[in-house]
Amino acid sequence: MSASPHGPDARAAVGRLVAEATNKGGLIWIRPEGSPLSSPAWHAWIEADAYVVVGGAEQPLPELVHAQHAEVTVPSKDTGGRVITWLAAVSRVVPESDEWHRVLPVLTAKRLNALDRHELPQRWARESTVLRLAPTGEVSQLPGAMPIDGGAAAPRSTPATTSGRLPFVLGRSRRRPKHRPRPELSDPGRLPAPSGSDS
């Protein structure tokens, strides 16, 4: 449930928290309206809005392209815990518009591991969609008022099972060989001679 902070001071404080947390966050979790699931996405905080690139070779968020609003959850970059969840108005950035040329340099710099960095604007205009997530001022989760549950979705039911031996997993303890009793010595001070040697 979303709520609007009461009073100008409260709204300003929440606005600052949204901006600071989202700007510092390495990624955000986005839940388009009508969707039961949130998805992680890299983003860029530019001035007062968050921007994401979806579709094509970028992050697959097809439901977000057609959504008017979305819920944005910002995790802590240090602990991974939720910092704040805010409601965003979703709109498309038109290629070659003034806004497009203003935000593309920042988004290009934020895009990691791109082999065609110099061609990103052309590829995004051709294959992807750049979306602006503008805070509406409404929030559903604040520090000190977080839900008790962790927010994780329940695993989907599946008939799949593992047959045969389990795959190798790093860190799994291996079965120790059976203990072999040491031979008893009549003379504790003397070791048994190797096989075939003269005693």
C-alpha positions as CSV (number, residue, x, y, z in Angstrom):
1,M,0.0,0.0,0.0
2,S,1.3,3.4,-1.0
3,A,1.0,6.5,1.1
4,S,1.9,10.2,0.8
5,P,4.1,11.7,3.5
6,H,2.1,14.3,5.4
7,G,3.4,17.9,5.5
8,P,6.0,19.7,3.4
9,D,8.9,18.8,5.7
10,A,8.0,15.1,5.6
11,R,7.7,15.1,1.8
12,A,11.0,16.9,1.4
13,A,12.7,14.4,3.7
14,V,11.3,11.4,1.9
15,G,12.3,13.0,-1.5
16,R,15.8,13.4,-0.3
17,L,15.9,9.8,0.9
18,V,14.6,8.5,-2.4
19,A,17.2,10.5,-4.3
20,E,20.1,9.6,-2.1
21,A,19.3,5.9,-1.8
22,T,18.5,5.4,-5.5
23,N,21.6,7.4,-6.6
24,K,23.9,5.3,-4.4
25,G,22.2,2.0,-5.1
26,G,24.0,-0.4,-7.4
27,L,20.7,-1.7,-8.7
28,I,17.0,-1.4,-8.0
29,W,14.1,-3.8,-7.9
30,I,11.2,-2.9,-10.2
31,R,7.6,-4.2,-10.0
32,P,5.4,-3.0,-12.8
33,E,1.8,-2.3,-11.8
34,G,-0.2,-5.5,-12.1
35,S,2.8,-7.8,-11.8
36,P,3.3,-9.9,-8.7
37,L,7.1,-10.1,-9.2
38,S,9.9,-7.6,-8.9
39,S,13.0,-7.8,-11.2
40,P,16.5,-6.3,-10.6
41,A,17.7,-3.7,-13.0
42,W,20.8,-1.5,-13.4
43,H,19.9,2.2,-13.6
44,A,21.2,5.7,-13.6
45,W,19.8,8.5,-11.3
46,I,19.9,11.7,-13.3
47,E,18.8,14.9,-11.6
48,A,15.5,13.8,-10.0
49,D,14.6,10.6,-11.9
50,A,15.8,7.1,-12.4
51,Y,16.4,5.8,-15.9
52,V,16.6,2.2,-17.2
53,V,17.2,0.6,-20.5
54,V,15.1,-2.4,-21.3
55,G,14.6,-4.7,-24.3
56,G,16.8,-5.9,-27.1
57,A,20.1,-7.1,-25.7
58,E,19.5,-5.2,-22.4
59,Q,17.5,-6.2,-19.3
60,P,14.3,-8.0,-20.2
61,L,11.4,-6.1,-18.5
62,P,8.6,-6.2,-21.1
63,E,5.8,-5.5,-18.6
64,L,7.5,-2.2,-17.6
65,V,7.4,-0.9,-21.2
66,H,3.6,-0.9,-21.1
67,A,3.1,0.2,-17.5
68,Q,2.1,3.6,-16.3
69,H,3.4,3.1,-12.8
70,A,5.9,0.8,-11.1
71,E,7.1,0.1,-7.5
72,V,10.8,0.7,-7.0
73,T,12.6,-1.0,-4.1
74,V,16.1,0.3,-3.4
75,P,18.4,-2.1,-1.5
76,S,21.3,-1.0,0.6
77,K,24.6,-1.3,-1.3
78,D,26.3,-2.4,1.9
79,T,23.9,-4.9,3.5
80,G,21.5,-5.7,0.7
81,G,18.5,-4.9,2.9
82,R,15.6,-2.7,1.8
83,V,16.1,1.0,2.3
84,I,12.9,2.4,0.7
85,T,10.2,1.5,-1.7
86,W,8.7,4.3,-3.8
87,L,6.1,4.6,-6.5
88,A,7.3,5.8,-10.0
89,A,5.5,7.2,-13.0
90,V,6.8,5.4,-16.0
91,S,7.4,7.2,-19.3
92,R,9.4,6.5,-22.5
93,V,12.3,8.7,-23.5
94,V,11.9,9.5,-27.2
95,P,15.1,8.8,-29.2
96,E,16.9,11.9,-30.5
97,S,14.8,14.2,-28.2
98,D,16.5,16.7,-25.9
99,E,16.0,14.4,-22.9
100,W,17.5,11.5,-24.9
101,H,20.7,13.5,-25.6
102,R,20.8,14.6,-22.0
103,V,20.6,11.2,-20.4
104,L,22.3,8.9,-22.9
105,P,25.9,9.9,-21.9
106,V,25.2,9.0,-18.3
107,L,23.5,5.7,-19.2
108,T,26.3,4.8,-21.5
109,A,28.8,5.4,-18.8
110,K,26.8,3.2,-16.4
111,R,26.5,0.3,-18.8
112,L,29.2,-2.2,-17.8
113,N,30.9,-4.7,-20.0
114,A,29.6,-3.2,-23.3
115,L,31.8,-4.2,-26.2
116,D,30.1,-1.7,-28.5
117,R,30.1,1.3,-26.1
118,H,30.4,3.8,-28.9
119,E,27.4,2.3,-30.7
120,L,25.1,2.0,-27.7
121,P,22.9,5.0,-28.5
122,Q,22.3,3.7,-32.0
123,R,21.6,0.2,-30.8
124,W,19.3,1.4,-28.0
125,A,17.3,3.6,-30.4
126,R,17.0,0.6,-32.7
127,E,16.4,-2.3,-30.4
128,S,15.7,-1.1,-26.8
129,T,13.6,1.4,-24.8
130,V,14.9,4.0,-22.4
131,L,12.4,4.6,-19.6
132,R,12.1,7.4,-17.0
133,L,11.0,6.4,-13.5
134,A,9.8,9.6,-11.9
135,P,9.1,9.6,-8.2
136,T,5.4,10.4,-7.5
137,G,6.0,11.3,-3.8
138,E,4.3,8.1,-2.6
139,V,6.2,5.5,-0.7
140,S,5.1,2.1,0.6
141,Q,8.2,1.2,2.7
142,L,10.4,3.4,4.8
143,P,13.2,2.8,7.3
144,G,11.6,1.8,10.6
145,A,8.3,0.7,8.9
146,M,9.4,-2.3,6.9
147,P,7.3,-5.5,6.6
148,I,8.3,-8.5,8.7
149,D,8.5,-10.8,5.7
150,G,11.6,-10.7,3.5
151,G,9.7,-10.0,0.4
152,A,11.0,-13.0,-1.5
153,A,8.6,-14.7,-3.9
154,A,7.7,-18.3,-3.2
155,P,9.4,-20.8,-5.6
156,R,7.3,-21.8,-8.5
157,S,6.0,-25.4,-8.5
158,T,7.7,-27.7,-11.0
159,P,7.5,-31.4,-11.8
160,A,11.3,-31.4,-12.4
161,T,13.5,-33.6,-10.3
162,T,17.1,-34.7,-10.2
163,S,17.7,-38.3,-11.3
164,G,21.0,-40.1,-10.8
165,R,24.0,-38.7,-9.1
166,L,23.9,-35.1,-7.9
167,P,26.2,-32.7,-9.8
168,F,29.4,-31.6,-8.2
169,V,29.0,-28.7,-5.9
170,L,32.0,-26.7,-4.7
171,G,32.2,-26.9,-0.9
172,R,30.2,-30.1,-0.5
173,S,31.9,-32.5,1.9
174,R,33.2,-35.7,0.3
175,R,32.6,-39.1,1.8
176,R,35.7,-40.0,3.9
177,P,37.4,-43.4,3.2
178,K,36.7,-46.1,5.7
179,H,39.2,-46.2,8.6
180,R,41.7,-49.0,8.2
181,P,43.0,-50.4,11.5
182,R,46.8,-50.1,11.9
183,P,48.6,-53.5,12.2
184,E,49.4,-54.5,15.7
185,L,53.1,-54.7,16.6
186,S,54.6,-57.1,19.0
187,D,57.4,-54.7,19.6
188,P,56.1,-51.1,19.8
189,G,59.5,-49.8,19.1
190,R,59.9,-51.7,15.8
191,L,58.0,-50.9,12.6
192,P,57.0,-53.8,10.3
193,A,59.6,-54.5,7.6
194,P,58.6,-53.8,4.0
195,S,57.4,-56.8,2.0
196,G,60.3,-58.8,0.4
197,S,63.0,-57.3,2.6
198,D,65.4,-59.2,4.8
199,S,64.6,-59.0,8.5
